[in-house]
């Protein structure tokens, strides 16, 4: 969880900066809308690079182990983010500024591409009986945890410097801090032992030469339905976490700090409720919870932008905090659903394919698509229809997936035998 939180801190730091800073610093010759669209395009580049990271790290994660690949992924993210904080702006080096930004965004994407699947596997494969969803949920907590950390650092730096200095050069400080945070993450991650499940794969010499190819033997129907089931969560989350900041400040007149605080508090709720939902999933089964959670996300997406569009701060708080409470219902167990699709010896590669494909189709393109729909229609109606449509597709995919694959009964938590200590009869 600690390592994943630090990686997502780096990733979301970029998303926040893309929504609020990068259009002016790296695309000043464009109009505000075009500049924001260009900044979100560089945000999407990181998602496009994630499958490459997923393929590379997945291959070696299934060949040599989970631990080593997770250490390398953390280093890539930290180096990429630190160097973003040192890039000269467009006014200094012109065309090369956005080129360097995109290049380092690719490095970030490759690093994060190896993180999601590996961290979930590492946690889930260490889980005792009856707690697989709970353990698999801890890396999922890194997503909102990283967002909270990124926004808190952004807010604190902005408050200390003022808007002028922060927009000019202060935005670099949160990126440069990545170096310190990654050092802390490495200390923690290097102490983690290799996954017991993968150690068994090594001991039985069950390592395959091309794990990605073997993982695809699961079959197209199950792979495609699993992807459809999880794609909406990514899209909704990134519209909520990234697009809302630019839309709320540029089009609705909300104060920037107000929106960041609301999103941060919502992310904290998201973070805190994941263990609750994963415990429920372990006790009662995750399928019914996931389906009804998908229905709740769909319903809230229909209401989300109409509440924001009122311009009423109270309704905006309700809309944003509601997202923080509803998203974790499905997000908390999507990792364990994907991992259980594949055999242990190819699970890193297979899980990476699903996670990164879902990230591109959902999260990576969502802010850019939302900005384009807003510009084309002049209102948030198109964005609402977009979210409702992708949520409906995911809901249908989840229902079809769970009908296709027989459900495994939840494993009850083992009950310790009564102690006979003190019984001397």
N, C-alpha and C positions, 0 to 999 in steps of 0.2 A: 504493500500500500504506500509506503513512504517513497519508494522509487518511482512508482507510477504517478503519484501526486506531483513529484518534482518534474517529471516529463511533461505532464499536462500543464503545469505552471508555465513552462516554456512555450507550449503550443498556444495556450489561451492568451498569453501575453501578446503574442503576435496578432491574434484575433481582435483583441481590444484596441491595439495600436492601429490595426487596419481600419477599424470602424471610426476612430477618432483622430488619428494623427497622420497616417501615411499618405492620405490623399494630398495633403498640403506639402509634405516634406519630399515626396518622391514623384508626384504627378502634378506639379503646380500649374502646368500649362493647360490642363483640362478643366472643364466646368466642374462644379461640386459633385454633380451626379456622376459624371464620367470618371472623375477622380476616385470617388468612392467605389465605383464599379471596377476600376483598374486595381485598386487596393484589395478588394475582395477577390479579384482574379488571382493575385499573388497568394492570397490565403488558400484558394482552391488548389494551387500548384502543390502545396504541401500534401494535400490529400491524394493527388495524382501520383506523387512519389511514394506514398505509403505502400501500395502493392509491391513495388520493387523491394522495399525493406522487408515486407512480409514474406516474400518469396525467398530472399537471401537468408534472413534470420530463421525463417521456418525450416529451410533445408538443413542448416547447421544445428538448429535446435533439436531436430529429430535425429541428427547424425552424431553430434558430440555432447549435447546436453543443454538444458535450459539455462543454467547459471551463467556460463560464459557469454552466451548471446545477450542476456539481459544486462550484463556489465557493459558490453560494447554499445548497446542501444542507448544506454544512459549517457555515455561519453559523447556519442554523436549529437544527441539533443543539446547537451550542455555547451559543446563547442560551437554548434550552429547558432544558438541563442546569444552567446557571449559576443560572437563576431557581428551579429546583427546590430548590437548596441554600439559597434565601432564604425559602421558604414557611413561614409560621407553622404550628404544629401544631394538632391538634384542640382541645387544652386552651386555646389562645389565641383562636382565631377560630371554633371549632366547625365547623358544617357546611361552611363555605367552604374549609376546609383540604383535604378530599378533592376538592372541586370544582376548586380551583386545580391540584391534583396531576394530575387527569385532563386539564385543559386544556393544561397544559405537556407532558403525555405525548403528547397529540395533535400538538403542535408537533414533538416529537421524532420521532414516527412519520412525519409528512410529510417531514421532512428526510431520514430514513433511507430512505424510499420512493424518493427520487431518487438515492440513493447507489449501491446495489448494482449496478444495471444499468449506470449511467454509468461507474463505475470499471472494471468488467469490460470494457466496450466500449473505453474509452480505452486500456487496457493491451493488449487483444487486437488492436486496430487499429493499434497501434504495433509489433506483433511481426514479426520477420523470418521468412522461410520456415522451416518445420520447428520453430517454437517457439511456436505459437499457444496450446497448452495451458499451457505454462510461463508465458507472459506473463499469460494469463487467470487463472492461479492466484495471482498476487501479491495482487490485491484480496481473494481468498478467505482469504489469510493474515491479513487484517485482523480477521476474526471471532475466531479464537483469540488473536491479538495484543491485541485490545481487551479480551478477557476477562482475560488475564494482567495487563495494566496496571491494569484496574479492581480486581482482587482484591489485587494487590500494594499499591495505594494504600489499599484498605480495611483490609488486615492491618496495614500500617505505622501508619496513623492509630489503629486500635484498640489496638495494642501501646503506642503512646506515651501514650495517654490513659487506658487502662483501660476496662472494659466500661461502667461507670456513666456516665462523661462522654461516651463515644462514643455510647451509645444515646440520651442526652439531647440532645446538640447536635453532637458530633464527626462524626457521619455526614454533616454538611453540607459539611465541608471537601473531600472528593473531588469533590463536585458543583461547588463554587466553583472548583476547579482547572481545570475544563473551559475556562474563559475563556482561561487561559494556553496550554493545549494546542492549542486551536483557532487561536490566533494563530500558533503554530508551524506548524500544518497549512496555514494560508492562505499563509504565506510560501513553502512548498514547492509548493502547488497552483497558485499564480499564475505560477510559473515554467514550468509544463508547457505545451508547444505543443499546438495543436489536433490531433485525430486525422487522420492522412493520408487515411484512408478517407472521413471526413466532408468533409474539404477537397475531395476529388475530387467528392463529391456536390454541393457548392456550385458547383464549377467547371463541372460539366456541367448545372447547373440541374435536378437530379433531385430537388429537395426537394418533398415532397407536402404538400398542404394539411391533410389529416387522417390523420396517420401511424398512429394507432391503428386506424382503420377498415381501412387498407391492410394492416396487420400481420395482421389476422384472416383475410385471404384465404388464409393458409397452410392453413387448413382445420381443422375441429373435431377430427377424429381425431388429427392430429399434435399439436395444441395440448393436448388433454386427456391424451394419453399422456405428453407431456413433463412436464406438471404432476404427474401421478401418479408419474412416475419420481423426482422430486426432493422430494416432500412428506415422505417418511419421514425424510430426513436432518435436516430442520428440527425435526421432532417429537422425534427421539431426542436431538439436540443440546441442546434446551432443557430436556428432562427431566433430562438429565445435568448441565447447567450451572446450572439454577435450582431445579427441584423437589427435587433431591437434597439441597440445603442445608437446606431446611426439614424435609424428611422425616427426614434423618439426625440432626438436632439435636433435634427435637421428639418423634420416635417411637422412635428407636433409641438415643438417649443419646450419640451421638458428639460430641466436642468441636467447637465451631464453627470454631476456627482450624485444627484438623486437617483438616476437610472442605474448607475453602477452600484450604489448601495443596495437598491432593491434586488438587482440580479445577484449580488453577493449574498444577501440574506437568504434568498431563494435557494441558492446553491448550497448554503449551509444546511438548510432543511433537507435538501436532496441527500447530502452527505450523511446526515444523522439518521435518516429513515431507511437507508439501504440495509443495515443489519436487521431491522424490524421485518422488512419484507422477505429477506433471505431466510430468516428463522421460520416465518410462516410457510415459506416454500418447502423447507426441509420437513416440517411437521405435517403439512396437509397436501403437499404436491404443488408444483409450480405452474402447471398448465392452466387450470381454471383462473389462477391469479393473473397470469400473463394475458389471457384473453380479455378478462374484464378490465385489466389495466389498459389494454389497447383501446377498448371502448371509451374509457375515461379520458385518455389522451386525445382521441378524436373529438369528443364532445368539448373539451376545453379549448382545443384549437379553433373550433367554430366561434367560441365566445371571446377568445383572447384579444384579437385586434379591435373588434368593436368596443371592448372596454377601454383599451388604450386610446382609441380615437376620440373618446369623449373629452379628453384633456383633463379629466378629473384625477387628481393625484391619488385619492383614496381608491378609486377603481383601478388605477394603474398598479397600485400596491397589491390589490387583491388578484389582479391578472397575473402578475409576476410571481407572487408567492404561491399561487395555485399551481403554476408550472413546476415550481420546486417541490411541491408535495405529490404531484401526479406522475411526473417523468420517472422517478425511481421505482415505481411499481413494476414496470417492464424492464427498465435498464438494469435493475439489480440482478436479474436472473438470465439476461440474454447471453452472458458469457458462458454460464454452465450449460445452457441449451445448445450452444454451438459446440462446445468441447465434447459433449456427449454424443455428437454426431459421428466422431471418428475414433478408430482404434488408437491406443496409447502410442504406438511406435510411429504414427504419422499425424498425430493430433496437432502438433505445432504448425505444420504446413497447412493442413486442412482448415484449422481455425483461423489462421492468418488470411487465407483466401476469402473466407466469408466476412470476417471483420473489416478487412480493407476494401473489399468490393462494396459493402454496405456503407462504409465511411465516404467513399467517393459519390455513390449514387444518392446518398442522403446528405450527410453533413458538409462535405466539401463544396458541393454545388449549391447548397441551400441559400446561403447569404447572397450569392451572385444572382441566382434565379429570382429571389425575392426582390432584390434591387431592380432587376430588369422588369419584373411584373409591375412594381410600383411606378417606375418611370413610364411604362407603356399605358397603364390604366389610370394613373393619377390618384389612386387610392389604394388602401390595403386589401380591397376585396379580392383581387387576384391572388394575393399571398395567402389569404384565408382559404380560398378554393384549392390552391396548390397543397397546403398542409392537409386539408380535409381529404383530398384525393389520395395522397401518399399514405395517410393513416388508414384509409379504407383498404388499400392494397395490402398493407401489412397485416391488418386484422384478418382479411381473407386468407393470406398466406399462412398465418399462425393456425387458424382453424383447420385448413387443409393439411398442414404438417402434422398436427396432433392426431388427425384421423388416419394419416398414412402410417405413422410409427406407433406401435403399441407402447402404452405408458408403463414405466417402471414404478412399482410401488415405492413410496418413500421408505428409506431405511430408518427404523426407529433408533433413537439414541440409546446406547447400551446402558442398562441399569446395573450398577455395581452390586455384587453379592453381599448379603448381610454379613457384617463383621462379627466374628466369634471371639474377638479379643476380650479377655476377662472372664470367659466361660471356662471354668476349670473343672466342671463336673465330669 
